[in-house]
């Protein structure tokens, strides 16, 4: 791939004088002011930055990660994970039972996600209306905001034939009569490379990095990167956040470089993600009166099943997620046994080696069949069953965040049922061997053998290999301060110049890949905020 043939509009923008400041290069402490300080540049922060900059407000975005562009994305796992992911893609829950993939760079998770786009399911919206009093969030009321986000970010049907990995899921669903469909994607001119998780080298993925953040910068917004916010300072008398304090980082994005920053703003938009946002409030001692901050944080816990297919499917090539099945998602009561969505993950060597079970020659034997390797994932819908209360964001001794997410019986029941479904589906698609991702699992060569093997697997953390890339909740919406941290526009019930615009505002998990939900809710809230700030300014 030749750099000369692929324009890099971000580097061009920098050359034209965009106000982007690298914290690692600052030689003195910073003390800045802005109309609006936006903390985080992912799905919520990016949308807010564009809408508020278009409204003529002086916007300052701060981001803990670095500013990487398409010229930096080289399709290499060893480079992408340390640069673009929280904790180098090694973030885990407190008991290490679930690995969590979260972005950390300008554009946040939108830079590294797999481009899958779903509107918030109608039954999820109804649940939020009935249980949390969020009557303004009906399907019809939210429709225009989804449509705006879809048009802005190129979200549409993907008409290209799915890659071999996705075709296995489609074929298995067809064989068993499971409902299935194609996934809409946020891409324009996609090269169908299959390395979306390592940053898009062609700027086809319509992430915040190439859409809303550049538009905000063109409108005069400022962006400070490699800047770790440590705490918000509040004035108890006025009920307002008055300052934000933090540390600038070295080029590695990890260590403080000795310089500090202080920012004053009329309004604060908190969009640091559903682990980062509650953690900042905890570090700042700014808990809500009902004590809900950090509680009920959800993950969509993901169970996986691998298979060896007779044909080459090359799971590392082609758009990562293009087929899904909700056959086991919307067929039973929302608060009953956990429903799950079936999708497939892309498979690349480094992440596969730490996720797939086994060690040494045992795992080598599996990975030697890499071109024939397939995996299906089951995304569990948590937060609706009475015993599915999610996890809690806590602080480590150094102030860093960690998610305590206990794995109870209701989760394990969903994992067990999903392993059974995935194994049967994979054999129906023609697999020669199937193996759930569990340390005690052995490759099964028939559905009958797989059923017996799965039934004997111990349902324990660290034995079952669980993952997640979706973090939601922790600062949920509610119609009053007793059952929500923020209102349905993300406005904090206590700190009235603080608006939360990320996945932490969702009262439960979404029940689908959440990026489009975050875009739509953030757009709606940012437009409201822009109106308020304009009126305040006279």
PEGI-V581436 format. One record per helix or strand of 2 or more residues. SS is the DSSP state (helix for helix, strand for strand). FROM is the first residue (numbers start at 1). TO is the last residue. If there is no record, write none. Layout:
BEGIN
((SS FROM TO) (SS FROM TO))
END
This chain:
BEGIN
((helix 3 5) (helix 9 15) (strand 19 22) (helix 23 25) (strand 30 39) (helix 43 54) (strand 59 62) (helix 70 72) (helix 77 84) (helix 86 89) (strand 98 100) (helix 108 111) (strand 116 117) (helix 122 132) (helix 139 152) (strand 155 156) (helix 164 176) (strand 181 182) (strand 184 187) (helix 196 198) (helix 212 218) (strand 222 225) (strand 227 235) (strand 240 249) (strand 256 270) (helix 273 284) (strand 297 298) (strand 302 309) (strand 323 328) (strand 340 343) (helix 349 355) (helix 360 367) (helix 370 372) (strand 373 380) (strand 391 395) (strand 401 404) (helix 409 428) (strand 431 436) (helix 447 455) (strand 466 468) (strand 472 473) (strand 491 492) (strand 498 500) (helix 503 505) (helix 515 537))
END
